[in-house]
Amino acid sequence: MDESIFYNGARFFEKKGFSSFRFNLYDDHADARKLHECDLKMHASDINQVVDYFRRKKTKEICLVGHSYGGPSVLFSRTEMYSGIVLWDPTMDPDIVYRKTIPDKIANGFIRQWSFKFILGNKMVAESRKFANFEDSAKNTFTPTKIILAQNGNAQSKNKAGFFKALGGSKEMVVFEKTGHTFSEEGAEERLFVETLKWFKKFKY
């Protein structure tokens, strides 16, 4: 929740009339869930729990943003509860999770090497191998959804056309050229927020 796009985004949207709630699906606190313990269904269940809390507080409009693997996590949740969804360079091919992973008995999971090594749990890898793609989750999504892709992002996918087509409701897709997965290039972050805001304003009651 403290990544730049979420931290700075919260302040941007607050000034534009959208209060935000940032939360981690896993983190390094002693009593928190760890990534190797997670799968998509668990992420979705946690998202549902957070949304249910705000529904009980009589929050009328709830819009969700998901980045990277947070994209399918959002789509696996109860999307009918939201006014709008924006996915920032979402993962659309499940095999990005287990591709080039190495089983590790000591870690009781799989080691994945990107810019650093991390452990993927057996449940998440098994779940990802189960899905040929995430189009089924898109088919069940009728909430207005906008996808913002980074041209040079880790989540770019040959499946993006099928994923986008599968979305059941109002939809839009934008590609940021010469932009990486974290939208850290000059001006990319600000543009990301503006594009997101435009979508949410379309469906503001």
C-alpha positions in Angstrom: 0.0 0.0 0.0 3.0 2.3 0.3 4.1 1.9 -3.3 4.4 5.3 -5.0 1.4 4.9 -7.3 -0.9 4.1 -4.3 0.6 6.5 -1.8 0.6 9.5 -4.2 -2.6 8.4 -5.9 -4.5 8.5 -2.5 -3.5 12.2 -2.2 -4.4 13.0 -5.8 -7.9 11.4 -5.5 -8.6 13.0 -2.2 -8.1 16.4 -3.7 -10.5 15.4 -6.5 -13.3 14.3 -4.1 -12.5 10.6 -3.8 -11.4 9.4 -0.4 -9.3 6.3 -0.5 -8.5 3.2 1.6 -5.2 1.5 1.0 -4.5 -2.0 2.4 -2.0 -4.8 2.0 -3.1 -8.3 1.1 0.2 -9.5 2.7 3.1 -7.7 4.4 6.1 -8.1 6.7 4.3 -7.5 10.1 4.6 -10.5 12.4 0.8 -11.1 12.5 0.2 -10.5 8.8 -0.3 -13.0 6.1 2.8 -13.7 3.9 2.8 -14.0 0.1 3.7 -17.7 0.1 0.5 -18.4 2.1 -1.7 -16.7 -0.5 -3.7 -17.5 -3.6 -6.2 -15.5 -5.6 -9.3 -16.8 -3.8 -7.7 -15.6 -0.5 -6.9 -12.2 -1.9 -10.5 -11.9 -3.3 -12.0 -12.9 0.1 -9.9 -10.2 1.8 -11.1 -7.6 -0.7 -14.7 -8.7 -0.1 -14.2 -8.3 3.7 -12.8 -4.8 3.3 -15.7 -3.8 0.9 -18.3 -5.3 3.3 -16.9 -3.1 6.1 -17.5 0.0 4.1 -20.9 -1.1 2.9 -21.9 -1.5 6.6 -20.7 2.0 7.1 -23.2 3.1 4.4 -20.6 4.0 1.9 -22.7 4.6 -1.3 -20.0 4.4 -3.9 -17.0 2.2 -4.0 -14.4 2.1 -6.8 -11.5 -0.3 -6.9 -8.0 -0.1 -8.3 -5.8 -3.1 -8.8 -2.2 -3.1 -9.9 -0.3 -6.1 -11.4 -1.6 -9.4 -9.8 -4.1 -7.2 -7.9 -6.0 -7.1 -11.2 -7.2 -10.7 -11.2 -7.5 -10.4 -7.4 -10.1 -7.7 -7.9 -11.9 -9.6 -10.7 -12.1 -12.7 -8.5 -13.9 -10.6 -5.8 -17.6 -9.6 -5.8 -17.3 -7.0 -8.5 -21.0 -6.3 -8.6 -20.5 -4.3 -5.3 -18.4 -1.6 -7.1 -19.3 1.5 -9.1 -16.2 1.2 -11.2 -12.9 -0.7 -11.6 -9.5 0.4 -13.0 -6.8 -2.1 -13.5 -3.2 -0.7 -13.7 -1.1 -3.0 -15.9 -2.9 -6.1 -14.7 -1.6 -9.6 -15.0 -3.7 -11.3 -17.7 -1.8 -14.6 -18.2 -1.7 -16.9 -15.1 1.5 -18.5 -16.2 3.5 -15.4 -15.4 3.2 -16.6 -11.8 4.8 -19.9 -12.2 6.9 -19.4 -15.4 10.6 -19.9 -14.7 10.0 -20.9 -11.1 12.1 -23.4 -9.3 10.7 -25.8 -6.7 12.3 -25.5 -3.3 11.6 -28.1 -0.6 13.1 -26.1 2.2 10.9 -23.1 1.4 7.9 -25.4 0.8 7.1 -23.5 -2.4 8.7 -22.1 -5.5 11.4 -19.6 -6.0 10.8 -16.9 -8.6 13.6 -14.6 -9.8 12.8 -11.1 -11.0 14.8 -8.2 -9.9 15.0 -10.1 -6.6 14.1 -13.6 -5.4 10.9 -14.4 -3.7 8.8 -17.4 -2.7 5.5 -18.4 -4.3 3.4 -20.7 -2.3 2.3 -24.1 -3.6 -1.4 -23.0 -3.6 -0.8 -20.0 -5.8 1.3 -21.9 -8.3 -1.2 -24.8 -8.5 -4.1 -22.3 -8.9 -2.3 -20.4 -11.7 -1.6 -23.7 -13.5 -5.2 -24.5 -13.3 -6.3 -21.5 -15.4 -5.5 -21.3 -19.1 -6.1 -17.6 -18.8 -8.1 -15.2 -16.6 -10.8 -14.6 -19.2 -13.4 -16.5 -17.1 -13.1 -14.0 -14.3 -13.4 -11.2 -16.9 -16.6 -12.7 -18.3 -18.2 -12.5 -14.9 -17.3 -8.9 -14.5 -20.1 -6.5 -15.5 -18.9 -3.5 -13.5 -17.5 -0.7 -15.7 -13.8 -1.6 -16.1 -10.9 0.4 -17.5 -7.5 -1.3 -18.2 -4.4 0.9 -18.3 -1.4 -1.0 -19.7 2.3 -0.1 -19.6 3.9 -0.8 -22.9 7.0 -2.1 -21.3 5.3 -3.5 -18.3 5.8 -7.0 -16.8 2.1 -7.7 -17.2 2.0 -7.0 -20.9 0.4 -10.0 -22.5 -0.5 -11.6 -25.9 -3.8 -12.4 -24.2 -4.7 -8.8 -23.6 -7.2 -8.6 -26.6 -9.0 -11.7 -25.4 -9.1 -10.6 -21.8 -10.4 -7.2 -22.7 -13.1 -8.6 -25.1 -14.2 -11.0 -22.3 -15.2 -8.2 -20.0 -18.9 -8.1 -19.7 -19.7 -4.5 -18.9 -18.7 -1.0 -20.1 -14.9 -1.1 -20.8 -12.0 0.9 -22.0 -8.3 0.1 -22.6 -5.4 2.6 -22.8 -1.8 1.8 -23.4 1.0 4.1 -22.1 3.9 4.0 -24.5 7.5 3.8 -23.3 6.2 3.1 -19.8 7.2 0.4 -17.3 5.1 -1.7 -14.9 5.4 0.7 -12.0 4.6 3.8 -14.0 7.7 5.5 -12.6 8.7 7.4 -15.8 8.4 11.2 -15.9 4.8 12.2 -16.1 3.4 8.6 -16.2 2.1 8.5 -12.7 0.2 11.8 -13.1 -1.3 10.6 -16.3 -2.3 7.3 -14.7 -4.2 9.2 -12.0 -5.9 11.4 -14.5 -7.0 8.5 -16.7 -8.3 6.7 -13.6 -10.2 9.7 -12.4 -11.9 10.2 -15.8 -13.2 6.7 -15.6 -14.5 6.9 -12.0 -16.2 10.3 -12.8 -18.1 8.6 -15.6 -19.9 6.3 -13.2 -20.3 8.6 -10.2 -23.9 8.6 -9.0 
